Amino acid sequence: MTRTLSIAAVAAAALSLVAGAAVAQDFRALARQDLQAAHDELAANHPAPAVPGQASTEFRGWLDTGLTESLAMVNRVNSGFDHAYLLRYYAAGFRDSNISIYPTYEGLGPYFGTSWAGFATGWRNGKYVVTYVKPGLRGSSVPRVGDTLVSCNATPIEEFARDKLDRWEGNLETEAGRVSSAPYLTWNRNNPFVNGVPSVCEFQSGNRRPRAINLRPEPLVAGDLEAAYRATVYTAPATPLSIETVNGRPWINVHSFADSAGWDAFNSLVEAQASTLHGPQGFVLDLRAARGSAAFNSTARGYGLANRIWTPEFTASRQPPAGAITYRATQGNRDWFATALGLMQADPRYAAEAPAMIAQTQEIVAAFDAAIAAGQPTFQLQGRAVAEDTGAPNPVQGPVVVLVDGGCSGGCLDTLDLLSKLPNVRIVGTTTATDSIFIEQTNRRLPSNYAELSYGHKAWTARPRPNNTPFAPEGALAYTGDPVDEAAVRAWVSSLFGG
């Protein structure tokens, strides 16, 4: 099943202006305008109101309530960064990773902060634990690596984390959101809607009684926060696509599904090493941090990789059935697909390589026209049918370990839907991100020009994997060690092969 139509130009080009440098802007007024516009666009065109089920109920429960809650905080918006935080909060409240509002300029980035107390925290086995202390810091104002946070500012740590991080930095309803946002628990990220560095926190070492520490803001030196974050959360390497040999077997690194990751060269490398990948020693497919964003279809990247290793003849019958896809029949949705079709037809390479996608999009536009003319609120089209098993042999002789973490999202999850159906494949590591049944993105520039709304424009209600369900390795397939200790991770993965 495809996730995103393959068109790069649907969204307008990002602004080169950094919002923080803009002058004479009333960001409060812009925030009100953008929040209302995002609400209205989602209310008018998102498929959730037109389908039954829990995913629809959750969407409708936040659409108006979240707008009211967000508008109540508008008076605290004084800059472009404040504007971005508040819009992110509203989008994140839907608990749908396919709904987002992001800046059209260069944002803060994962390593940004204005102050900290010299340490970082990570989410480890259901607790917030100190994972990093700046070298050279000692004394009564500094916790120890391994300490567990009990409270901050006299607030139990779970409540403190909810107030500080949830919706602002990540979705704390998910394991992946806990992991990615944990380093920011005690940092000041210049978010005016939450507290900065807490004044006092309680830490517990082992079974000892918790001890209170008065935190002291430390001067920030370039690279401090990046080092702390990288020591806490696995971060993709500079070269995201590669193949190496680890402990005598191929280790395929796929740490990005972005178009810019270098897929043409990587696919050629996979094809050249196919005979080795088919050998009895097996191989590792490392999908940690493999985020699924791409202007070209990120799911197709993963399926293309699987086809190059296992052959299309073997994988075709094992791809998840698409079933019925529900479209909300609005003029806005119809116009999006018509624009998409024009862009596809105008791209010579795409027109040559994907005539089936163009034909499918023509069918969708025609179905929109028919449904709108008939006054129908929705219509359904059948997705790809399950291919017949032709009995093609499995070319991969050995066991396959697919390594995942909370950074595996979007097209990475769709790829796991296929890989998990292949013989002798084990999904291992830590819990992945989640995604909703509302798929394939519409991108709309909001009135301020400082933000863009993205949302899934059709409902895959027949998807075999339920809404917002991650892949969660269990038992011996779950990694419980330090996620950034690469030597330990590789030794553990090697042990899964019995060697």
Secondary structure, DSSP 8 states (H G I E B T S, - for coil): ---S-S-SSSS-----S-GGG--S--HHHHHHHHHHHHHHHHHHH-SGGGS-SHHHHHHHHHHHHHHHHHHTTGGG--SHHHHHHHHHHHHHTT--TT-EEEESS----TT--SBB-SEEEEEETTEEEEEEE-TT--STTS--TT-EEEEETTEEHHHHHHHHHBTTTB-TTSHHHHHHHGGGTTSB---TTS--S-SEEEEE-TTS--EEEE---B---TTHHHHHHHTTS----SS-EEEEEETTEEEEEE-B--GGGTHHHHHHHHHHTHHHHTSTT-EEEE-TT-B---SS-HHHHHHHHHHHHH-HHHHGGGS----EEEEE--HHHHHHHHHHHHHHHH-HHHHHH-HHHHHHHHHHHHHHHHHHHHT-SEEEEE---------------S-EEEEE-TT--THHHHHHHHHTTSTTEEEEES------SEEEEEEEE-TTSSEEEEEEEEE-TT-SS-TT------GGGB--S-TT-HHHHHHHHHHTTT-
